[in-house]
Amino acid sequence: MLDEMGDEMDVLTMPGTLGESKESDESSNGSLVNQKIGFEGTIRGLSGDETVVGRLRELGFVSGHRVVVKGRSPFGDPIVVEVNGTTVALRRGEAQCIQL
């Protein structure tokens, strides 16, 4: 992406993408897809297409593990999260499968 002067900009440093207030919402219901940057929660389960669910499990997204939302693009796709010390970029459809 280019700024007004034609210089290349990092999408993850655009206003509204990083630097938002950190929130910890352990009681949150729903999926990972709509959580804000800084959200920390516990995975309660996975749902959706078995191929996607299997891949998420291989990446470490399993019940009981903590997940932190680290960043997201301006339009919300992809979503950057950390699970088990590993940073992963997920598409919205993949994040929708992760229940908190």
C-alpha positions in Angstrom: 0.0 0.0 0.0 1.3 3.5 -0.8 0.8 6.6 1.4 0.0 10.1 0.0 3.7 10.7 -0.9 3.9 7.4 -2.8 6.0 5.7 -0.1 5.2 2.1 0.7 3.4 1.6 4.0 3.1 -1.5 6.1 -0.6 -2.5 6.3 -0.3 -3.7 9.9 0.8 -0.2 11.1 -2.1 1.7 9.6 -4.3 3.5 12.1 -6.9 1.3 13.7 -5.0 -2.0 13.1 -2.4 -2.0 15.9 -2.1 -0.1 19.1 -5.8 -0.6 20.0 -6.5 -1.1 23.6 -5.8 -4.6 25.0 -8.8 -6.4 26.2 -9.0 -9.7 28.0 -12.5 -11.2 27.8 -12.4 -14.7 29.2 -16.2 -14.9 29.3 -16.6 -14.0 25.6 -18.9 -16.3 23.6 -18.6 -16.9 19.9 -15.8 -17.3 17.5 -12.4 -15.8 17.2 -13.3 -13.9 14.0 -14.9 -10.8 15.7 -12.4 -10.3 18.5 -10.4 -7.1 18.8 -6.6 -6.8 18.8 -5.3 -7.6 22.2 -8.1 -10.1 23.0 -6.9 -13.1 25.0 -9.1 -16.1 25.5 -9.3 -19.8 25.8 -10.3 -22.1 22.9 -13.4 -24.0 23.8 -13.7 -26.0 20.6 -13.5 -26.1 16.8 -16.4 -26.3 14.4 -16.9 -26.3 10.6 -15.4 -28.1 7.7 -13.4 -31.1 8.9 -10.5 -30.3 6.5 -10.2 -26.8 8.0 -10.7 -28.1 11.6 -8.0 -30.7 11.1 -5.6 -28.1 9.8 -6.3 -25.8 12.7 -5.6 -28.7 15.1 -2.3 -29.3 13.4 -1.4 -25.7 14.0 -2.1 -26.0 17.7 -5.7 -24.7 17.9 -7.1 -27.2 20.4 -9.5 -26.9 23.3 -8.0 -25.4 26.5 -5.2 -23.5 24.7 -4.9 -19.7 25.1 -5.1 -17.6 22.0 -4.2 -13.9 21.6 -5.3 -11.6 18.7 -2.1 -9.8 17.7 -3.3 -7.9 14.6 -5.6 -7.8 11.6 -5.7 -6.1 8.2 -7.8 -3.0 7.8 -10.7 -5.1 6.3 -10.3 -7.9 8.9 -8.8 -10.6 6.8 -6.3 -12.0 7.6 -6.3 -12.1 11.4 -2.9 -12.5 13.1 -3.1 -14.6 16.3 -0.7 -16.3 18.7 -1.3 -19.8 20.1 1.3 -21.9 22.0 4.0 -19.3 21.2 3.4 -19.5 17.5 2.1 -16.6 15.4 -0.4 -17.6 12.7 -2.3 -15.6 10.1 -5.8 -16.9 9.7 -8.5 -16.2 7.1 -11.9 -15.0 8.4 -13.4 -18.4 7.5 -10.7 -20.2 9.5 -11.1 -17.9 12.5 -14.8 -18.5 12.4 -14.2 -22.1 13.2 -12.4 -21.4 16.5 -15.0 -21.2 19.3 -14.1 -19.3 22.5 
